[in-house]
Amino acid sequence: MLEIGPGLGALTEPLLRRLNYLTAVEIDTDLQKYLAERPIAQGKLHLVAADALTLDYSQFGSQLRVVGNLPYNISTPLLLHLLRFASYIEDMHFMLQKEVVERMAAQPGTKAYGRLTVMLQYHCAVEHLFDVPPEAFDPQPKVDSAVVRLIPHRVSPFEIVSVAQLERLVASAFAMRRKTLNNNLKGIITVEQLSTLGIDGNKRPEQISIPEYVQLAKFISN
């Protein structure tokens, strides 16, 4: 199991009581020293001094289980980085800002549905497990938190397309949420081509399903 951002060990120590071995990625040298000196860590905790946003997670082998109370300010880029290693990961459990979890698990046609939704659900089954109120923390944050589970698809429910192409397409589509697909994808695909694919270009990006985005990415790639 691998923990990202162990901090002062609020999650690390309960994990070490249940595990024989835990790898933890921590960039802060003071926190590394603090964790390494904890009695419960002796012989059981392997600290990796690295930036979780740039780390090559393939080095830890396959069937990796990833957990963490993720820093809210880097959660989106970190999640998108982890997707690059989805084939090495068995599952991921994170506590995040509730608003981010709602975006991750959103359905088309909702306000929370966006770029993060499409990219995560293309790679993983996403489940909003439960909420964590501010009073569970000391000091209390000003936002609600939630725990989410991500399980990478072993057999994708979608057509396989270029992930880079899908990322570019989705970023363009959601660049201006209040605009239509025709407007946001101008110069990428024509109104006529959208119509040929059976996709209504007058819809806003949050009204387009993941299979439709995959269909668009495949068409553009060809």
MDAnalysis code that builds the backbone (N, CA, C; Angstrom):
import MDAnalysis as mda
import numpy as np

u = mda.Universe.empty(666, n_residues=222, atom_resindex=np.repeat(np.arange(222), 3), trajectory=True)
u.add_TopologyAttr("name", ["N", "CA", "C"] * 222)
u.add_TopologyAttr("resid", np.arange(1, 223))
u.add_TopologyAttr("resname", ["MET", "LEU", "GLU", "ILE", "GLY", "PRO", "GLY", "LEU", "GLY", "ALA", "LEU", "THR", "GLU", "PRO", "LEU", "LEU", "ARG", "ARG", "LEU", "ASN", "TYR", "LEU", "THR", "ALA", "VAL", "GLU", "ILE", "ASP", "THR", "ASP", "LEU", "GLN", "LYS", "TYR", "LEU", "ALA", "GLU", "ARG", "PRO", "ILE", "ALA", "GLN", "GLY", "LYS", "LEU", "HIS", "LEU", "VAL", "ALA", "ALA", "ASP", "ALA", "LEU", "THR", "LEU", "ASP", "TYR", "SER", "GLN", "PHE", "GLY", "SER", "GLN", "LEU", "ARG", "VAL", "VAL", "GLY", "ASN", "LEU", "PRO", "TYR", "ASN", "ILE", "SER", "THR", "PRO", "LEU", "LEU", "LEU", "HIS", "LEU", "LEU", "ARG", "PHE", "ALA", "SER", "TYR", "ILE", "GLU", "ASP", "MET", "HIS", "PHE", "MET", "LEU", "GLN", "LYS", "GLU", "VAL", "VAL", "GLU", "ARG", "MET", "ALA", "ALA", "GLN", "PRO", "GLY", "THR", "LYS", "ALA", "TYR", "GLY", "ARG", "LEU", "THR", "VAL", "MET", "LEU", "GLN", "TYR", "HIS", "CYS", "ALA", "VAL", "GLU", "HIS", "LEU", "PHE", "ASP", "VAL", "PRO", "PRO", "GLU", "ALA", "PHE", "ASP", "PRO", "GLN", "PRO", "LYS", "VAL", "ASP", "SER", "ALA", "VAL", "VAL", "ARG", "LEU", "ILE", "PRO", "HIS", "ARG", "VAL", "SER", "PRO", "PHE", "GLU", "ILE", "VAL", "SER", "VAL", "ALA", "GLN", "LEU", "GLU", "ARG", "LEU", "VAL", "ALA", "SER", "ALA", "PHE", "ALA", "MET", "ARG", "ARG", "LYS", "THR", "LEU", "ASN", "ASN", "ASN", "LEU", "LYS", "GLY", "ILE", "ILE", "THR", "VAL", "GLU", "GLN", "LEU", "SER", "THR", "LEU", "GLY", "ILE", "ASP", "GLY", "ASN", "LYS", "ARG", "PRO", "GLU", "GLN", "ILE", "SER", "ILE", "PRO", "GLU", "TYR", "VAL", "GLN", "LEU", "ALA", "LYS", "PHE", "ILE", "SER", "ASN"])
u.atoms.positions = np.array([
    [0.848, -1.195, 0.000],
    [0.000, 0.000, 0.000],
    [0.882, 1.242, 0.000],
    [0.411, 2.283, -0.654],
    [1.163, 3.529, -0.764],
    [0.293, 4.690, -0.310],
    [0.819, 5.488, 0.615],
    [0.109, 6.679, 1.075],
    [0.765, 7.923, 0.496],
    [-0.053, 8.830, -0.013],
    [0.443, 10.098, -0.541],
    [0.201, 11.194, 0.489],
    [1.264, 11.935, 0.821],
    [1.140, 13.065, 1.741],
    [0.772, 12.669, 3.155],
    [1.614, 11.879, 3.843],
    [1.269, 11.416, 5.190],
    [1.230, 12.511, 6.247],
    [1.936, 13.629, 6.009],
    [1.908, 14.735, 6.967],
    [2.413, 14.316, 8.331],
    [1.591, 14.536, 9.362],
    [1.967, 14.184, 10.738],
    [1.540, 12.770, 11.114],
    [1.010, 12.032, 10.148],
    [0.718, 10.621, 10.394],
    [-0.676, 10.299, 10.881],
    [-1.637, 11.208, 10.692],
    [-3.007, 10.960, 11.163],
    [-3.604, 9.700, 10.548],
    [-3.294, 9.445, 9.289],
    [-3.742, 8.221, 8.621],
    [-2.652, 7.153, 8.664],
    [-1.407, 7.579, 8.643],
    [-0.267, 6.655, 8.585],
    [-0.236, 5.698, 9.770],
    [-0.402, 6.222, 10.965],
    [-0.289, 5.380, 12.156],
    [-1.399, 4.326, 12.238],
    [-2.668, 4.667, 11.994],
    [-3.687, 3.610, 11.956],
    [-3.400, 2.554, 10.883],
    [-2.864, 2.994, 9.740],
    [-2.515, 2.028, 8.692],
    [-1.400, 1.097, 9.155],
    [-0.386, 1.657, 9.815],
    [0.737, 0.841, 10.279],
    [0.313, -0.167, 11.344],
    [-0.749, 0.124, 12.076],
    [-1.247, -0.836, 13.070],
    [-1.910, -2.037, 12.407],
    [-2.265, -1.867, 11.124],
    [-2.964, -2.935, 10.405],
    [-2.112, -3.593, 9.321],
    [-0.995, -2.961, 8.971],
    [-0.165, -3.441, 7.872],
    [1.222, -3.828, 8.364],
    [1.854, -4.719, 7.609],
    [3.241, -5.072, 7.907],
    [4.222, -4.105, 7.257],
    [3.731, -3.406, 6.210],
    [4.639, -2.542, 5.446],
    [3.823, -1.472, 4.739],
    [4.307, -0.245, 4.774],
    [3.626, 0.871, 4.117],
    [4.661, 1.783, 3.478],
    [4.424, 2.147, 2.226],
    [5.246, 3.146, 1.547],
    [4.511, 4.481, 1.608],
    [5.227, 5.538, 1.951],
    [4.608, 6.861, 2.037],
    [5.446, 7.878, 1.276],
    [4.778, 8.688, 0.462],
    [5.443, 9.713, -0.345],
    [5.281, 11.055, 0.353],
    [6.396, 11.646, 0.756],
    [6.362, 12.924, 1.473],
    [7.499, 13.817, 0.975],
    [7.176, 15.052, 0.620],
    [8.177, 15.975, 0.072],
    [8.832, 16.832, 1.160],
    [8.153, 17.016, 2.288],
    [8.642, 17.897, 3.352],
    [9.692, 17.171, 4.209],
    [10.903, 17.713, 4.258],
    [11.993, 17.034, 4.970],
    [11.751, 16.967, 6.482],
    [11.141, 17.997, 7.062],
    [10.846, 17.975, 8.500],
    [9.835, 16.881, 8.828],
    [8.825, 16.731, 7.974],
    [7.823, 15.691, 8.194],
    [8.417, 14.304, 7.970],
    [9.314, 14.188, 7.002],
    [10.000, 12.908, 6.780],
    [10.723, 12.473, 8.056],
    [11.451, 13.411, 8.655],
    [12.216, 13.119, 9.878],
    [11.277, 12.744, 11.025],
    [10.190, 13.500, 11.155],
    [9.221, 13.233, 12.225],
    [8.642, 11.825, 12.088],
    [8.220, 11.474, 10.888],
    [7.606, 10.166, 10.658],
    [8.606, 9.032, 10.858],
    [9.820, 9.231, 10.364],
    [10.843, 8.186, 10.461],
    [11.181, 7.855, 11.911],
    [11.001, 8.834, 12.808],
    [11.355, 8.637, 14.217],
    [10.209, 8.072, 15.052],
    [9.025, 7.951, 14.483],
    [7.889, 7.408, 15.226],
    [8.142, 5.939, 15.548],
    [7.942, 5.508, 16.793],
    [8.201, 4.109, 17.163],
    [7.456, 3.103, 16.290],
    [6.210, 3.413, 15.948],
    [5.406, 2.483, 15.158],
    [5.929, 2.321, 13.734],
    [6.753, 3.284, 13.285],
    [7.260, 3.254, 11.905],
    [8.467, 2.344, 11.736],
    [9.092, 1.959, 12.825],
    [10.351, 1.231, 12.733],
    [10.172, -0.123, 12.042],
    [10.878, -0.293, 10.931],
    [10.836, -1.547, 10.186],
    [9.584, -1.755, 9.359],
    [8.660, -0.794, 9.400],
    [7.389, -0.968, 8.690],
    [7.096, 0.139, 7.686],
    [7.678, 1.321, 7.908],
    [7.378, 2.470, 7.048],
    [8.558, 2.781, 6.139],
    [8.294, 2.769, 4.831],
    [9.310, 3.149, 3.838],
    [8.938, 4.521, 3.300],
    [9.747, 5.522, 3.610],
    [9.474, 6.890, 3.173],
    [10.154, 7.173, 1.842],
    [9.395, 7.742, 0.920],
    [9.920, 8.155, -0.378],
    [9.921, 9.673, -0.401],
    [11.108, 10.266, -0.460],
    [11.234, 11.725, -0.490],
    [11.067, 12.198, -1.928],
    [9.858, 12.595, -2.276],
    [9.576, 12.955, -3.670],
    [8.344, 13.833, -3.750],
    [8.198, 14.472, -4.901],
    [7.015, 15.272, -5.207],
    [5.973, 14.348, -5.824],
    [4.847, 14.188, -5.156],
    [3.800, 13.282, -5.635],
    [3.261, 13.677, -7.004],
    [3.415, 14.955, -7.369],
    [2.897, 15.447, -8.651],
    [3.747, 15.024, -9.845],
    [4.979, 14.603, -9.593],
    [5.873, 14.230, -10.699],
    [6.420, 12.813, -10.557],
    [6.086, 12.141, -9.488],
    [6.634, 10.818, -9.196],
    [6.197, 9.781, -10.228],
    [7.118, 8.866, -10.571],
    [6.810, 7.733, -11.446],
    [6.309, 6.587, -10.566],
    [5.001, 6.380, -10.546],
    [4.405, 5.381, -9.660],
    [4.588, 3.956, -10.163],
    [5.033, 3.796, -11.397],
    [5.256, 2.449, -11.923],
    [6.390, 1.743, -11.185],
    [7.266, 2.501, -10.527],
    [8.403, 1.905, -9.814],
    [7.972, 1.049, -8.631],
    [6.721, 1.212, -8.192],
    [6.243, 0.465, -7.032],
    [5.564, -0.850, -7.418],
    [5.598, -1.189, -8.710],
    [5.027, -2.450, -9.158],
    [3.548, -2.351, -9.469],
    [2.935, -3.503, -9.698],
    [1.524, -3.539, -10.090],
    [0.631, -3.809, -8.879],
    [-0.676, -3.765, -9.114],
    [-1.689, -3.982, -8.074],
    [-1.461, -3.064, -6.867],
    [-1.105, -1.843, -7.172],
    [-0.812, -0.853, -6.138],
    [-2.110, -0.307, -5.545],
    [-2.164, -0.252, -4.222],
    [-3.305, 0.353, -3.536],
    [-2.843, 1.695, -2.984],
    [-3.519, 2.759, -3.380],
    [-3.080, 4.119, -3.061],
    [-4.112, 4.786, -2.153],
    [-3.633, 5.440, -1.102],
    [-4.530, 6.132, -0.173],
    [-3.941, 7.502, 0.161],
    [-4.768, 8.357, 0.729],
    [-4.229, 9.638, 1.165],
    [-5.296, 10.644, 1.542],
    [-4.955, 11.484, 2.519],
    [-5.712, 12.708, 2.782],
    [-5.034, 13.772, 1.935],
    [-5.507, 13.939, 0.717],
    [-4.772, 14.743, -0.257],
    [-4.859, 16.239, 0.038],
    [-3.744, 16.954, -0.151],
    [-3.791, 18.423, -0.045],
    [-4.791, 18.971, -1.059],
    [-5.770, 19.723, -0.589],
    [-6.856, 20.152, -1.468],
    [-6.374, 21.035, -2.616],
    [-5.277, 21.775, -2.381],
    [-4.825, 22.716, -3.410],
    [-4.145, 22.036, -4.594],
    [-3.755, 20.766, -4.450],
    [-3.108, 20.067, -5.574],
    [-3.889, 18.831, -6.005],
    [-5.102, 18.666, -5.494],
    [-5.825, 17.413, -5.726],
    [-6.100, 17.146, -7.202],
    [-6.539, 18.155, -7.952],
    [-6.873, 17.914, -9.363],
    [-5.650, 17.537, -10.191],
    [-4.549, 18.315, -10.172],
    [-3.384, 17.885, -10.954],
    [-2.813, 16.554, -10.490],
    [-2.906, 16.258, -9.201],
    [-2.394, 14.981, -8.702],
    [-3.233, 13.814, -9.219],
    [-4.536, 13.952, -9.193],
    [-5.419, 12.902, -9.712],
    [-5.158, 12.654, -11.193],
    [-5.016, 13.728, -11.964],
    [-4.758, 13.581, -13.399],
    [-3.395, 12.934, -13.642],
    [-2.415, 13.223, -12.785],
    [-1.094, 12.585, -12.906],
    [-1.193, 11.088, -12.598],
    [-1.952, 10.725, -11.575],
    [-2.094, 9.319, -11.202],
    [-2.746, 8.491, -12.303],
    [-3.603, 9.117, -13.104],
    [-4.268, 8.390, -14.185],
    [-3.272, 7.804, -15.176],
    [-2.110, 8.416, -15.302],
    [-1.088, 7.902, -16.215],
    [-0.593, 6.523, -15.790],
    [-0.820, 6.185, -14.529],
    [-0.325, 4.915, -13.991],
    [-1.477, 3.980, -13.619],
    [-2.643, 4.212, -14.226],
    [-3.841, 3.440, -13.881],
    [-3.632, 1.938, -14.046],
    [-2.832, 1.530, -15.026],
    [-2.626, 0.097, -15.271],
    [-1.837, -0.576, -14.146],
    [-1.168, 0.217, -13.304],
    [-0.397, -0.331, -12.182],
    [-1.198, -0.331, -10.876],
    [-2.356, 0.319, -10.895],
    [-3.091, 0.583, -9.656],
    [-4.321, -0.315, -9.542],
    [-4.474, -0.932, -8.373],
    [-5.659, -1.751, -8.098],
    [-6.831, -0.875, -7.678],
    [-6.577, 0.020, -6.738],
    [-7.625, 0.961, -6.328],
    [-6.990, 2.150, -5.610],
    [-7.798, 3.203, -5.450],
    [-7.359, 4.421, -4.768],
    [-8.479, 4.895, -3.850],
    [-8.115, 5.268, -2.637],
    [-9.066, 5.829, -1.681],
    [-8.490, 7.144, -1.158],
    [-9.238, 8.222, -1.348],
    [-8.744, 9.535, -0.947],
    [-9.807, 10.305, -0.172],
    [-9.341, 11.141, 0.757],
    [-10.224, 12.146, 1.334],
    [-9.885, 13.475, 0.679],
    [-10.918, 14.142, 0.208],
    [-10.763, 15.379, -0.548],
    [-11.854, 16.357, -0.148],
    [-11.746, 17.559, -0.642],
    [-12.831, 18.521, -0.489],
    [-14.087, 17.935, -1.131],
    [-15.215, 18.030, -0.437],
    [-16.454, 17.416, -0.914],
    [-16.815, 17.886, -2.315],
    [-16.587, 19.156, -2.595],
    [-16.903, 19.704, -3.917],
    [-16.126, 18.980, -5.018],
    [-14.865, 18.634, -4.743],
    [-14.048, 17.919, -5.726],
    [-14.584, 16.507, -5.933],
    [-14.955, 15.833, -4.843],
    [-15.504, 14.477, -4.946],
    [-16.802, 14.485, -5.751],
    [-17.627, 15.499, -5.543],
    [-18.876, 15.609, -6.310],
    [-18.584, 15.785, -7.793],
    [-17.525, 16.519, -8.121],
    [-17.126, 16.673, -9.524],
    [-16.619, 15.355, -10.092],
    [-15.884, 14.614, -9.299],
    [-15.325, 13.345, -9.751],
    [-16.416, 12.329, -10.095],
    [-17.471, 12.308, -9.283],
    [-18.519, 11.298, -9.429],
    [-19.754, 11.805, -10.169],
    [-19.680, 12.990, -10.757],
    [-20.849, 13.644, -11.365],
    [-21.380, 12.902, -12.589],
    [-22.629, 13.184, -12.899],
    [-23.291, 12.648, -14.086],
    [-23.507, 13.774, -15.096],
    [-23.599, 13.434, -16.397],
    [-23.857, 14.463, -17.415],
    [-25.133, 15.243, -17.100],
    [-25.106, 16.526, -17.439],
    [-26.278, 17.359, -17.226],
    [-26.318, 18.026, -15.867],
    [-25.299, 17.777, -15.039],
    [-25.247, 18.402, -13.719],
    [-24.167, 19.478, -13.685],
    [-24.293, 20.383, -12.736],
    [-23.345, 21.491, -12.617],
    [-21.934, 20.997, -12.292],
    [-21.841, 19.892, -11.564],
    [-20.531, 19.385, -11.129],
    [-19.769, 18.673, -12.247],
    [-20.466, 18.273, -13.296],
    [-19.862, 17.503, -14.394],
    [-18.907, 18.382, -15.192],
    [-17.674, 17.899, -15.374],
    [-16.697, 18.708, -16.097],
    [-15.516, 17.903, -16.583],
    [-14.437, 18.606, -16.857],
    [-13.226, 17.979, -17.398],
    [-12.714, 16.858, -16.489],
    [-12.655, 17.144, -15.169],
    [-12.159, 16.140, -14.229],
    [-13.043, 14.900, -14.241],
    [-14.358, 15.099, -14.305],
    [-15.303, 13.986, -14.361],
    [-14.999, 13.069, -15.531],
    [-14.893, 13.661, -16.713],
    [-14.713, 12.878, -17.940],
    [-13.414, 12.083, -17.893],
    [-12.319, 12.736, -17.523],
    [-11.025, 12.060, -17.544],
    [-10.951, 10.958, -16.481],
    [-11.471, 11.218, -15.286],
    [-11.423, 10.196, -14.241],
    [-12.308, 9.007, -14.576],
    [-13.533, 9.279, -15.026],
    [-14.454, 8.179, -15.301],
    [-14.105, 7.429, -16.582],
    [-13.324, 8.040, -17.469],
    [-12.820, 7.301, -18.631],
    [-11.866, 6.203, -18.161],
    [-11.101, 6.496, -17.119],
    [-10.099, 5.546, -16.625],
    [-10.590, 4.667, -15.472],
    [-11.543, 5.164, -14.682],
    [-11.876, 4.506, -13.416],
    [-13.377, 4.501, -13.131],
    [-13.789, 3.519, -12.332],
    [-15.101, 3.580, -11.690],
    [-14.934, 4.452, -10.452],
    [-15.788, 5.455, -10.305],
    [-15.651, 6.436, -9.223],
    [-16.862, 6.334, -8.298],
    [-16.607, 6.231, -6.984],
    [-17.704, 6.127, -6.025],
    [-17.482, 7.087, -4.852],
    [-18.446, 7.960, -4.650],
    [-18.460, 8.870, -3.491],
    [-18.915, 8.034, -2.297],
    [-18.009, 7.716, -1.372],
    [-18.324, 6.784, -0.287],
    [-19.074, 7.444, 0.863],
    [-18.505, 8.505, 1.434],
    [-19.186, 9.181, 2.546],
    [-18.571, 10.558, 2.770],
    [-19.324, 11.407, 3.476],
    [-18.874, 12.764, 3.781],
    [-18.209, 12.810, 5.159],
    [-17.322, 13.781, 5.325],
    [-16.637, 13.990, 6.606],
    [-16.857, 15.451, 7.005],
    [-17.555, 15.713, 8.118],
    [-17.867, 17.098, 8.498],
    [-16.637, 17.833, 9.029],
    [-16.654, 19.167, 8.997],
    [-15.516, 19.959, 9.480],
    [-15.135, 19.656, 10.928],
    [-16.149, 19.337, 11.761],
    [-15.861, 19.110, 13.184],
    [-15.058, 17.830, 13.434],
    [-14.847, 17.030, 12.400],
    [-14.000, 15.837, 12.539],
    [-12.521, 16.207, 12.556],
    [-12.199, 17.474, 12.264],
    [-10.810, 17.923, 12.170],
    [-10.477, 18.919, 13.278],
    [-9.203, 19.008, 13.588],
    [-8.704, 20.019, 14.517],
    [-7.382, 20.562, 13.977],
    [-7.358, 21.833, 13.531],
    [-8.475, 22.794, 13.513],
    [-9.496, 22.463, 12.424],
    [-10.692, 23.013, 12.578],
    [-11.760, 22.742, 11.625],
    [-11.533, 23.517, 10.327],
    [-11.624, 22.832, 9.174],
    [-11.545, 23.548, 7.895],
    [-12.858, 24.278, 7.621],
    [-12.833, 25.160, 6.643],
    [-14.039, 25.915, 6.290],
    [-14.884, 25.192, 5.248],
    [-14.428, 24.003, 4.822],
    [-15.145, 23.257, 3.786],
    [-15.461, 21.853, 4.286],
    [-16.473, 21.236, 3.687],
    [-16.779, 19.835, 3.964],
    [-15.822, 18.949, 3.171],
    [-15.578, 17.766, 3.696],
    [-14.711, 16.799, 3.029],
    [-15.510, 15.548, 2.691],
    [-14.927, 14.685, 1.876],
    [-15.575, 13.429, 1.509],
    [-14.512, 12.412, 1.135],
    [-14.874, 11.146, 1.259],
    [-13.979, 10.048, 0.879],
    [-14.486, 9.437, -0.417],
    [-13.561, 9.198, -1.335],
    [-13.905, 8.683, -2.656],
    [-13.060, 7.453, -2.963],
    [-13.658, 6.522, -3.700],
    [-12.932, 5.332, -4.163],
    [-12.860, 5.347, -5.685],
    [-11.673, 5.075, -6.217],
    [-11.481, 4.955, -7.664],
    [-10.891, 3.583, -7.964],
    [-11.532, 2.855, -8.862],
    [-11.030, 1.548, -9.287],
    [-10.782, 1.603, -10.789],
    [-9.512, 1.562, -11.216],
    [-9.215, 1.609, -12.653],
    [-9.908, 0.472, -13.405],
    [-10.444, 0.803, -14.576],
    [-11.117, -0.204, -15.398],
    [-10.114, -1.255, -15.854],
    [-10.416, -2.522, -15.610],
    [-9.590, -3.595, -16.161],
    [-10.005, -3.867, -17.605],
    [-11.300, -3.793, -17.850],
    [-11.833, -3.838, -19.212],
    [-12.608, -2.537, -19.388],
    [-12.138, -1.683, -20.285],
    [-12.746, -0.363, -20.412],
    [-14.165, -0.453, -20.965],
    [-15.114, 0.280, -20.371],
    [-16.469, 0.330, -20.928],
    [-16.560, 1.255, -22.140],
    [-15.451, 1.905, -22.466],
    [-15.412, 2.856, -23.575],
    [-14.456, 2.370, -24.658],
    [-14.623, 2.916, -25.854],
    [-13.649, 2.651, -26.907],
    [-12.290, 3.201, -26.486],
    [-11.235, 2.525, -26.907],
    [-9.888, 2.976, -26.573],
    [-9.478, 4.061, -27.568],
    [-9.136, 5.221, -27.041],
    [-8.710, 6.346, -27.882],
    [-7.428, 6.935, -27.295],
    [-6.818, 7.839, -28.039],
    [-5.635, 8.543, -27.549],
    [-6.021, 9.389, -26.334],
    [-5.400, 9.100, -25.192],
    [-5.705, 9.855, -23.975],
    [-5.314, 11.321, -24.145],
    [-4.188, 11.562, -24.815],
    [-3.752, 12.943, -25.052],
    [-4.779, 13.695, -25.889],
    [-5.334, 13.015, -26.897],
    [-6.351, 13.647, -27.746],
    [-7.621, 13.922, -26.947],
    [-8.021, 12.958, -26.121],
    [-9.214, 13.134, -25.294],
    [-9.019, 14.291, -24.313],
    [-7.840, 14.387, -23.707],
    [-7.548, 15.477, -22.769],
    [-7.653, 16.837, -23.447],
    [-7.069, 16.941, -24.639],
    [-7.116, 18.225, -25.369],
    [-8.549, 18.586, -25.742],
    [-9.289, 17.600, -26.209],
    [-10.675, 17.827, -26.611],
    [-11.522, 18.295, -25.429],
    [-11.419, 17.583, -24.327],
    [-12.234, 17.898, -23.152],
    [-11.850, 19.261, -22.571],
    [-10.554, 19.572, -22.568],
    [-10.107, 20.890, -22.093],
    [-10.703, 22.000, -22.947],
    [-10.738, 21.802, -24.260],
    [-11.325, 22.804, -25.161],
    [-12.830, 22.909, -24.954],
    [-13.486, 21.759, -24.818],
    [-14.944, 21.747, -24.673],
    [-15.396, 22.491, -23.419],
    [-14.629, 22.348, -22.329],
    [-15.024, 22.965, -21.057],
    [-14.330, 24.299, -20.803],
    [-13.632, 24.824, -21.807],
    [-12.923, 26.098, -21.631],
    [-13.886, 27.219, -21.252],
    [-15.090, 27.184, -21.840],
    [-16.130, 28.172, -21.518],
    [-17.432, 27.408, -21.321],
    [-17.760, 27.123, -20.063],
    [-18.885, 26.240, -19.747],
    [-20.225, 26.768, -20.245],
    [-20.384, 28.085, -20.313],
    [-21.679, 28.654, -20.687],
    [-21.878, 28.686, -22.200],
    [-20.813, 28.406, -22.939],
    [-20.899, 28.395, -24.397],
    [-21.293, 27.001, -24.891],
    [-21.746, 26.939, -26.134],
    [-22.131, 25.652, -26.711],
    [-20.909, 24.903, -27.229],
    [-21.131, 23.634, -27.533],
    [-20.063, 22.811, -28.093],
    [-19.604, 23.384, -29.431],
    [-20.547, 23.852, -30.241],
    [-20.189, 24.469, -31.532],
    [-19.184, 25.595, -31.337],
    [-19.411, 26.403, -30.323],
    [-18.539, 27.543, -30.063],
    [-17.178, 27.100, -29.527],
    [-17.192, 26.224, -28.542],
    [-15.948, 25.834, -27.876],
    [-15.043, 24.963, -28.739],
    [-15.631, 24.238, -29.691],
    [-14.827, 23.348, -30.535],
    [-14.617, 23.911, -31.939],
    [-14.901, 25.205, -32.088],
    [-14.686, 25.858, -33.380],
    [-13.207, 25.750, -33.757],
    [-12.942, 25.326, -34.978],
    [-11.568, 25.140, -35.421],
    [-11.046, 23.736, -35.167],
    [-11.812, 22.951, -34.383],
    [-11.433, 21.564, -34.100],
    [-12.327, 20.601, -34.869],
    [-13.626, 20.914, -34.873],
    [-14.596, 20.094, -35.592],
    [-15.733, 21.005, -36.045],
    [-16.294, 20.734, -37.214],
    [-17.331, 21.606, -37.769],
    [-18.715, 21.229, -37.249],
    [-19.644, 22.154, -37.416],
    [-21.035, 21.905, -37.046],
    [-21.568, 20.705, -37.818],
    [-21.219, 20.625, -39.097],
    [-21.688, 19.529, -39.946],
    [-21.139, 18.186, -39.471],
    [-19.875, 18.174, -39.077],
    [-19.273, 16.925, -38.597],
    [-19.913, 16.464, -37.289],
    [-20.199, 17.408, -36.407],
    [-20.897, 17.061, -35.168],
    [-22.253, 16.444, -35.475],
    [-22.953, 17.044, -36.411],
    [-24.270, 16.545, -36.798],
    [-24.179, 15.142, -37.378],
    [-23.150, 14.909, -38.204],
    [-22.938, 13.583, -38.797],
    [-22.719, 12.529, -37.711],
    [-22.060, 12.924, -36.631],
    [-21.795, 12.001, -35.522],
    [-23.003, 11.836, -34.600],
    [-24.061, 12.591, -34.880],
    [-25.261, 12.500, -34.053],
    [-25.159, 13.255, -32.743],
    [-24.248, 14.238, -32.699],
    [-24.041, 15.024, -31.480],
    [-24.560, 16.440, -31.704],
    [-25.403, 16.896, -30.807],
    [-26.017, 18.223, -30.924],
    [-25.015, 19.293, -30.497],
    [-24.510, 20.039, -31.456],
    [-23.523, 21.075, -31.175],
    [-24.073, 22.260, -30.423],
    [-25.403, 22.347, -30.291],
    [-26.008, 23.437, -29.533],
    [-26.060, 23.147, -28.033],
    [-25.651, 21.947, -27.659],
    [-25.610, 21.605, -26.239],
    [-24.376, 22.214, -25.584],
    [-24.469, 22.410, -24.284],
    [-23.314, 22.861, -23.513],
    [-22.445, 21.647, -23.163],
    [-21.172, 21.880, -22.830],
    [-20.253, 20.753, -22.621],
    [-20.695, 19.779, -21.533],
    [-21.375, 20.268, -20.484],
    [-21.787, 19.362, -19.408],
    [-22.949, 18.456, -19.809],
    [-23.526, 18.706, -20.991],
    [-24.623, 17.862, -21.472],
    [-24.140, 16.727, -22.375],
    [-22.849, 16.672, -22.628],
    [-22.279, 15.653, -23.513],
    [-21.743, 14.497, -22.670],
    [-22.137, 13.275, -22.995],
    [-21.733, 12.108, -22.208],
    [-20.284, 11.714, -22.490],
    [-19.739, 10.883, -21.628],
    [-18.366, 10.408, -21.833],
    [-18.243, 9.604, -23.129],
    [-19.166, 8.676, -23.437],
    [-19.061, 7.981, -24.729],
    [-19.066, 8.938, -25.923],
    [-19.797, 10.048, -25.819],
    [-19.810, 11.026, -26.911],
    [-18.472, 11.748, -27.018],
    [-17.861, 12.076, -25.871],
    [-16.522, 12.690, -25.919],
    [-15.505, 11.714, -26.508],
    [-15.628, 10.454, -26.158],
    [-14.731, 9.429, -26.712],
    [-14.931, 9.319, -28.220],
    [-16.191, 9.348, -28.645],
    [-16.508, 9.305, -30.077],
    [-15.890, 10.493, -30.812],
    [-15.975, 11.661, -30.214],
    [-15.386, 12.866, -30.812],
    [-13.866, 12.755, -30.897],
    [-13.243, 12.276, -29.828],
    [-11.781, 12.132, -29.817],
    [-11.323, 11.155, -30.893],
    [-12.070, 10.077, -31.065],
    [-11.731, 9.082, -32.093],
    [-11.851, 9.690, -33.483],
    [-12.917, 10.464, -33.704],
    [-13.138, 11.087, -35.010],
    [-12.025, 12.076, -35.332],
    [-11.661, 12.905, -34.349],
    [-10.624, 13.914, -34.569],
    [-9.272, 13.254, -34.829],
    [-9.002, 12.157, -34.121],
    [-7.727, 11.448, -34.297],
    [-7.583, 10.875, -35.701],
    [-8.718, 10.514, -36.285],
    [-8.692, 9.917, -37.633],
    [-8.651, 10.984, -38.723],
])
